Amino acid sequence: MEHMIVETHEAEGLEVRENPESRMLGLWALRAFRKGETVFPFLAAEELDHPTRLTVQMGERRHISLLPEALQYTNHGCDPNVLFNMDEMRLEALREIVPGEELRYFYPATEWRMDEPFVCNCGAANCLGRIAGAWSQPASVMSKYKVSSYIAAKLKARDQEDNA
């Protein structure tokens, strides 16, 4: 099957290309990655005080656009294989990733309230349906995911309020 390739980062083992099923651009592995391995280090190209569709949240009013820009094509998945580790500024493999696999991360792992909530169609058995950010998910769901330190602190504060 032919894939529309948009951008290749051969040295890093990554490629931006079209998903043949969804017709959306995504980030794909060209090589295997081990659990815990850095898939790609990143920097903040720009910092904003509000979320956008393409930013990743670092703090209460800290949202960054990613550099390299290819990382913006890391799509959501309810069964993620990568995480944006915001403390270490690296895209991290959550499990073994094989060549040809699309990289997907769980958006609520870094986003408290998303700028553009959406209905998920990731196809995972555990698909949550509507994705709006960590605030909208119960603790029982969020406890199943590795999340950023910012989201972990927000969830802990929410749980303390709910139990007060």
LINPELIN-V908999 format. One record per pair of residues at least 6 apart in sequence whose C-alpha atoms are under 6 Angstrom apart, sorted by sequence separation. I is the first residue (numbers start at 0). J is the second residue. If there is no record, write none. Layout:
i = {I & I}
j = {J & J}
//
This chain:
i = {8 & 17 & 18 & 56 & 84 & 7 & 17 & 55 & 83 & 6 & 16 & 54 & 55 & 82 & 6 & 16 & 54 & 82 & 119 & 5 & 15 & 54 & 81 & 118 & 119 & 5 & 15 & 49 & 81 & 118 & 4 & 14 & 48 & 50 & 80 & 81 & 117 & 3 & 14 & 48 & 80 & 117 & 3 & 13 & 47 & 80 & 116 & 13 & 47 & 116 & 12 & 13 & 46 & 12 & 46 & 12 & 45 & 113 & 45 & 113 & 43 & 44 & 112 & 43 & 44 & 111 & 43 & 44 & 81 & 82 & 110 & 111 & 43 & 80 & 81 & 111 & 42 & 79 & 41 & 79 & 107 & 79 & 107 & 76 & 75 & 76 & 77 & 73 & 74 & 75 & 76 & 73 & 75 & 75 & 108 & 109 & 108 & 76 & 26 & 25 & 26 & 41 & 25 & 41 & 40 & 77 & 39 & 39 & 38 & 37 & 38 & 56 & 37 & 56 & 36 & 35 & 36 & 35 & 34 & 35 & 34 & 34 & 34 & 33 & 52 & 32 & 51 & 32 & 50 & 31 & 31 & 31 & 30 & 29 & 28 & 29 & 28 & 28 & 27 & 27 & 26 & 27 & 26 & 58}
j = {14 & 23 & 24 & 62 & 90 & 14 & 24 & 62 & 90 & 14 & 24 & 62 & 63 & 90 & 15 & 25 & 63 & 91 & 128 & 15 & 25 & 64 & 91 & 128 & 129 & 16 & 26 & 60 & 92 & 129 & 16 & 26 & 60 & 62 & 92 & 93 & 129 & 16 & 27 & 61 & 93 & 130 & 17 & 27 & 61 & 94 & 130 & 28 & 62 & 131 & 28 & 29 & 62 & 29 & 63 & 30 & 63 & 131 & 64 & 132 & 63 & 64 & 132 & 64 & 65 & 132 & 65 & 66 & 103 & 104 & 132 & 133 & 66 & 103 & 104 & 134 & 66 & 103 & 66 & 104 & 132 & 105 & 133 & 103 & 103 & 104 & 105 & 102 & 103 & 104 & 105 & 103 & 105 & 106 & 146 & 147 & 147 & 121 & 72 & 72 & 73 & 88 & 73 & 89 & 89 & 126 & 89 & 90 & 90 & 90 & 91 & 109 & 91 & 110 & 91 & 91 & 92 & 92 & 92 & 93 & 93 & 94 & 95 & 95 & 114 & 95 & 114 & 96 & 114 & 96 & 97 & 98 & 98 & 98 & 98 & 99 & 99 & 100 & 100 & 101 & 101 & 102 & 102 & 149}
//
